[in-house]
Amino acid sequence: MGRTSVREPADTALVAVAHGAFNAVGGLWPLLHLRSFEWVFGPKTDVWLQKTTGGLLFSAGLAQLAAAADPRGPAQARRIGLGSALTLLAVDLVYVPKGRIRPTYLLDAAMQTAWIAAWFRCGAGRTGTARGGPGGRARAAVARGRRRPRR
């Protein structure tokens, strides 16, 4: 059987672990040392909001790390990763031009763009459906011509 363009599940697990670690560390930074975080990204008037965002990123990162070890986990890690990366990218691209946040957030925008590209490049999620997601066995049988599709 020939190889498909979809990357191996090991690649998706690697992206899940790397992105999860990135989110967890990035979320911990303002929680553990707000002063250095503000030195890079600017002073914050609502410290509670910065800490809330940090806590949510830390939680998302831990969820991605935990999902990477599960056979169907990379698809879950992908959803978490794409959701967090797209949200952070939107915030960076909207509020830097408005002058509400420092231009250093464009570095974050570049990283979020790289995570989005990594998730799309490895195709996580597409491999999990054919192997065991909802209706996965039936769809796989139909694709192999062993069963007629339901109407």
BAFI-3210 file (N, C-alpha, C; in Angstrom, 3 decimals, decimal comma, padded with zeros to 6 digits):
// residues 151
n [1|2|3|4|5|6|7|8|9|10|11|12|13|14|15|16|17|18|19|20|21|22|23|24|25|26|27|28|29|30|31|32|33|34|35|36|37|38|39|40|41|42|43|44|45|46|47|48|49|50|51|52|53|54|55|56|57|58|59|60|61|62|63|64|65|66|67|68|69|70|71|72|73|74|75|76|77|78|79|80|81|82|83|84|85|86|87|88|89|90|91|92|93|94|95|96|97|98|99|100|101|102|103|104|105|106|107|108|109|110|111|112|113|114|115|116|117|118|119|120|121|122|123|124|125|126|127|128|129|130|131|132|133|134|135|136|137|138|139|140|141|142|143|144|145|146|147|148|149|150|151]
n.u [000,829|000,543|002,060|000,318|-000,481|-000,869|000,656|002,489|001,063|002,874|004,135|002,073|001,688|004,125|003,970|001,816|002,935|005,056|003,692|001,964|003,794|004,896|002,616|002,044|004,374|004,429|002,050|002,607|004,571|003,625|002,347|004,265|006,358|005,606|006,759|009,010|007,636|006,035|008,075|008,920|006,515|005,089|003,592|000,737|-002,608|-004,721|-004,020|-005,178|-006,482|-004,346|-003,200|-005,312|-005,475|-002,946|-003,277|-005,287|-003,922|-001,899|-003,430|-004,526|-002,178|-001,368|-003,487|-003,049|-000,563|-001,283|-003,124|-001,529|-000,460|-002,505|-004,168|-006,142|-005,691|-003,995|-005,705|-007,470|-005,649|-004,923|-007,279|-007,441|-005,000|-005,193|-007,404|-006,482|-004,199|-005,263|-006,942|-005,108|-003,494|-005,334|-005,882|-003,328|-002,959|-005,042|-004,855|-002,190|-001,827|-003,679|-002,406|-002,809|-001,462|001,995|004,374|005,990|004,337|003,956|005,923|004,879|002,658|003,905|004,848|002,420|001,326|003,147|002,568|-000,049|000,440|002,039|000,199|-001,594|000,129|000,903|-001,502|-003,110|-005,785|-007,211|-006,251|-007,154|-009,953|-010,514|-009,608|-010,977|-012,759|-016,064|-018,108|-015,957|-014,962|-016,999|-016,904|-014,327|-014,645|-016,474|-014,891|-013,012|-014,555|-016,039|-018,462|-021,703|-022,599|-024,700|-028,050]
n.v [-001,165|002,266|005,289|007,895|011,443|012,372|012,954|010,808|009,465|009,826|012,215|014,059|013,706|014,669|017,396|018,019|017,656|019,533|021,981|021,974|022,156|024,663|026,322|025,799|026,683|029,350|030,221|029,961|031,892|034,729|034,177|033,319|035,209|038,123|040,621|040,370|039,488|041,715|043,489|042,662|042,574|044,818|047,028|046,096|047,023|045,622|043,278|040,940|039,988|039,346|037,296|035,491|034,859|033,703|031,465|030,076|029,499|027,887|025,721|024,844|024,032|021,914|020,162|019,580|018,277|016,027|014,843|014,039|011,564|009,759|007,464|008,647|011,190|013,229|014,494|015,821|017,486|019,010|020,458|022,016|023,348|024,728|026,346|027,952|029,142|030,508|032,337|033,844|034,848|036,479|038,423|039,565|040,635|042,450|044,242|045,243|047,035|048,974|050,097|049,264|047,139|046,234|046,298|044,043|041,925|041,066|039,231|037,103|036,725|035,745|033,290|032,023|031,801|030,013|027,713|027,190|026,609|024,329|022,496|022,238|021,249|018,722|017,454|016,493|014,788|014,039|011,482|010,169|009,919|007,981|005,757|005,342|007,224|008,704|006,681|005,848|003,223|002,288|004,218|003,702|001,087|001,525|003,143|001,289|-000,240|-002,343|-002,137|-000,816|002,606|004,161|005,331]
n.w [000,000|-000,777|000,502|002,186|001,990|004,497|007,579|009,808|012,871|014,975|014,396|014,844|017,555|018,470|017,769|019,414|021,981|021,896|021,378|023,545|025,694|025,108|025,437|028,158|029,514|028,614|029,755|032,462|032,882|033,331|035,710|037,520|037,394|037,032|036,735|034,942|032,719|032,134|031,564|029,067|027,530|028,227|030,688|032,656|033,305|034,357|036,298|037,218|034,948|033,277|034,760|034,748|032,021|031,752|033,419|032,011|029,607|030,623|031,550|029,104|027,849|029,541|029,059|026,350|026,544|028,064|026,327|024,216|024,817|024,536|022,303|020,597|021,241|019,952|018,065|019,752|021,060|018,895|018,340|020,686|020,478|017,976|018,529|020,698|019,508|017,263|018,563|020,149|018,094|016,712|018,680|018,941|016,325|016,105|018,308|018,452|016,193|017,014|019,102|021,685|022,821|023,113|020,351|020,603|020,839|018,298|017,871|019,270|017,642|015,357|016,340|016,980|014,438|013,361|014,910|014,063|011,371|011,730|012,815|010,680|008,755|009,725|009,748|011,842|013,388|011,103|010,764|013,043|012,803|010,822|012,081|014,463|015,413|015,852|013,987|012,544|011,850|010,170|008,109|007,168|006,203|004,137|002,516|001,691|000,081|001,093|002,290|001,811|001,727|004,239|003,757]
ca.u [000,000|001,349|001,967|-000,569|000,133|-001,068|001,827|002,319|000,563|003,978|004,364|001,035|001,978|005,263|003,446|000,991|003,830|005,785|002,774|001,508|004,867|004,964|001,483|002,174|005,443|003,971|001,018|003,216|005,444|003,063|001,933|005,430|007,222|004,887|007,657|009,756|006,657|005,682|009,248|008,934|005,250|004,486|002,843|-000,681|-003,436|-005,556|-003,153|-006,031|-006,756|-003,116|-003,046|-006,358|-005,026|-001,837|-003,826|-005,973|-002,905|-001,251|-004,385|-004,577|-000,923|-001,419|-004,431|-002,368|000,449|-001,965|-003,757|-000,516|-000,183|-003,675|-004,219|-006,957|-005,373|-003,499|-006,814|-007,935|-004,602|-004,997|-008,392|-007,034|-003,906|-005,685|-008,264|-005,673|-003,320|-006,065|-007,405|-003,987|-003,092|-006,318|-005,649|-002,075|-003,105|-006,019|-004,504|-000,904|-002,037|-004,438|-001,545|-003,232|-000,405|003,291|004,755|006,622|003,324|004,081|006,729|003,910|001,855|004,709|004,836|001,078|001,215|003,947|001,818|-001,171|001,027|002,487|-000,978|-002,123|001,123|000,904|-002,808|-003,662|-007,235|-007,709|-005,892|-007,930|-011,320|-010,583|-009,221|-011,802|-013,662|-017,455|-018,348|-014,676|-014,866|-017,942|-016,363|-013,161|-015,147|-017,045|-013,773|-012,352|-015,510|-016,585|-019,807|-022,397|-022,924|-026,094|-028,777]
ca.v [000,000|003,476|006,252|009,020|012,724|012,643|012,582|009,725|009,913|010,244|013,637|014,836|013,651|015,559|018,764|018,156|017,832|020,797|023,107|021,932|022,693|026,099|026,973|025,679|027,593|030,716|030,541|030,090|033,051|035,850|033,735|033,170|036,393|039,144|041,750|040,130|039,426|043,097|044,135|042,302|042,822|046,066|046,997|045,761|047,675|044,586|042,139|039,754|039,491|038,721|036,024|034,599|034,396|032,786|030,215|029,370|028,949|026,775|024,604|024,336|023,318|020,621|019,295|019,120|017,308|014,796|014,247|013,483|010,177|008,949|007,164|009,645|012,475|014,304|015,249|016,729|018,488|019,889|021,391|022,957|024,157|025,656|027,334|028,923|029,884|031,445|033,402|034,716|035,539|037,539|039,490|040,232|041,390|043,532|045,241|045,913|048,236|049,979|050,649|048,808|046,262|046,529|045,579|042,752|040,880|040,543|038,007|036,075|036,468|034,867|031,945|031,438|031,435|028,792|026,590|026,903|025,931|022,987|021,639|021,936|020,459|017,319|016,880|015,800|014,721|013,264|010,079|009,596|009,616|006,728|004,642|005,006|008,277|008,339|006,162|005,651|001,884|002,205|005,014|002,996|-000,051|002,082|003,597|000,112|-000,898|-003,545|-001,886|000,269|003,709|004,305|006,427]
ca.w [000,000|-000,878|001,592|001,937|002,300|005,913|008,355|010,768|014,171|015,839|014,134|015,510|018,993|018,701|017,748|020,619|023,130|021,763|021,550|024,936|026,547|024,817|026,098|029,606|029,969|028,371|030,736|033,786|032,979|034,096|037,041|038,388|037,402|036,275|036,465|033,702|031,637|031,798|030,989|027,647|026,842|028,664|031,950|032,558|034,315|034,965|036,589|037,341|033,602|032,809|035,471|034,258|030,708|032,001|033,950|030,929|028,702|031,336|031,512|027,721|027,619|030,244|028,337|025,138|026,947|028,470|025,152|023,320|025,184|024,227|020,866|019,899|021,849|019,098|017,475|020,795|021,240|017,731|018,542|021,726|019,945|016,962|019,187|021,454|018,600|016,470|019,453|020,477|016,871|016,455|019,657|018,563|015,082|016,279|019,318|018,205|015,367|017,760|020,143|023,019|023,314|022,509|019,130|020,900|020,650|016,940|018,013|019,632|016,445|014,495|016,939|016,829|013,025|013,184|015,496|013,161|010,206|012,135|012,946|009,347|008,030|010,150|009,458|013,010|013,428|009,966|010,944|014,138|012,404|010,082|012,935|015,606|015,826|015,628|012,650|011,871|011,244|009,052|007,002|006,635|005,425|002,913|001,689|001,117|-000,797|001,739|002,800|001,136|002,657|004,674|003,108]
c.u [000,880|001,140|001,032|000,155|-000,031|000,139|001,486|001,805|001,672|004,276|003,324|001,240|003,138|004,814|002,604|001,865|004,533|004,873|002,237|002,541|004,984|003,841|001,605|003,227|005,024|002,894|001,579|004,004|004,805|002,599|003,112|006,301|006,634|005,808|008,438|008,818|006,289|006,864|009,289|007,675|004,510|003,693|001,359|-001,456|-004,304|-004,722|-003,973|-006,311|-005,527|-002,914|-004,112|-005,967|-003,879|-002,324|-004,539|-004,984|-002,187|-002,146|-004,478|-003,320|-000,901|-002,360|-003,803|-001,324|-000,185|-002,567|-002,745|-000,260|-001,326|-003,721|-005,045|-006,644|-004,850|-004,594|-007,384|-006,923|-004,607|-006,111|-008,045|-005,973|-004,359|-006,568|-007,464|-004,813|-004,096|-006,563|-006,278|-003,502|-004,044|-006,107|-004,402|-002,278|-004,120|-005,468|-003,120|-001,124|-002,810|-003,603|-001,922|-002,211|000,864|003,548|005,478|005,617|003,314|005,000|005,817|003,043|002,602|004,721|003,483|000,842|001,982|003,229|000,654|-000,662|001,461|001,303|-001,555|-001,160|001,061|-000,461|-003,419|-005,174|-007,793|-007,389|-006,754|-009,332|-011,417|-010,293|-010,181|-012,694|-015,094|-017,676|-017,085|-014,555|-015,788|-017,427|-015,172|-013,606|-015,739|-015,920|-013,054|-013,292|-016,130|-018,015|-020,413|-022,706|-024,402|-026,747|-029,765]
c.v [001,235|004,389|007,376|010,307|013,090|012,127|011,470|010,278|010,364|011,724|014,495|014,828|014,576|017,018|019,011|018,412|019,185|021,998|023,149|022,503|024,202|026,843|026,930|026,645|029,045|031,147|030,726|031,382|034,218|035,449|033,708|034,410|037,484|040,292|041,548|040,038|040,835|043,859|043,878|042,789|044,077|045,922|046,753|046,480|046,661|043,321|040,855|039,144|038,789|037,365|035,013|034,014|033,400|031,437|029,401|028,766|027,771|025,537|023,987|023,534|021,965|019,651|018,751|018,059|015,974|014,084|013,561|012,006|009,225|008,665|008,167|011,063|013,551|015,115|016,238|017,849|019,488|020,911|022,442|023,911|025,169|026,738|028,388|029,763|030,905|032,617|034,376|035,499|036,702|038,719|040,279|041,141|042,535|044,626|045,855|047,149|049,347|050,631|050,237|047,870|046,550|045,733|044,256|041,607|040,348|039,323|036,842|035,724|035,537|033,442|031,270|031,008|030,147|027,577|026,196|026,139|024,511|022,033|021,278|021,061|018,985|016,668|016,128|015,848|013,910|011,793|009,426|009,189|008,267|005,535|004,370|006,109|007,834|007,898|005,824|004,302|001,758|002,998|004,323|001,816|000,426|002,498|002,427|-000,677|-002,142|-003,354|-000,749|001,370|003,715|005,463|007,034]
c.w [000,000|000,315|001,211|002,284|003,773|006,682|009,340|012,099|015,115|015,633|014,850|017,019|019,343|018,717|018,998|021,844|023,064|021,997|022,979|025,889|026,353|025,535|027,612|030,151|029,779|029,355|032,131|033,958|033,744|035,502|038,017|038,458|036,509|035,880|035,153|032,503|031,183|031,210|029,474|026,932|027,304|029,939|031,706|033,665|035,054|035,172|036,679|035,972|033,030|033,470|035,042|032,907|030,863|032,510|032,884|029,936|029,340|031,296|030,119|027,411|028,297|029,547|027,054|025,481|027,330|027,262|024,253|023,588|024,827|022,721|020,053|020,362|020,935|018,404|018,487|021,023|020,093|017,900|019,590|021,180|018,915|017,583|019,932|020,518|017,766|017,317|019,766|019,258|016,569|017,405|019,278|017,351|015,167|017,188|019,191|017,334|016,088|018,858|021,553|023,650|022,514|021,230|019,392|020,784|019,215|016,909|018,386|018,423|015,492|015,034|016,766|015,384|012,749|013,762|014,592|011,940|010,552|012,241|011,585|008,552|008,428|009,973|010,616|012,971|012,282|010,140|012,009|013,726|011,719|010,973|014,076|016,109|015,586|014,181|011,878|011,185|010,041|007,862|006,363|005,768|004,106|001,974|001,025|000,201|-000,206|002,223|002,010|002,136|003,019|003,953|004,027]
res [m|g|r|t|s|v|r|e|p|a|d|t|a|l|v|a|v|a|h|g|a|f|n|a|v|g|g|l|w|p|l|l|h|l|r|s|f|e|w|v|f|g|p|k|t|d|v|w|l|q|k|t|t|g|g|l|l|f|s|a|g|l|a|q|l|a|a|a|a|d|p|r|g|p|a|q|a|r|r|i|g|l|g|s|a|l|t|l|l|a|v|d|l|v|y|v|p|k|g|r|i|r|p|t|y|l|l|d|a|a|m|q|t|a|w|i|a|a|w|f|r|c|g|a|g|r|t|g|t|a|r|g|g|p|g|g|r|a|r|a|a|v|a|r|g|r|r|r|p|r|r]
***
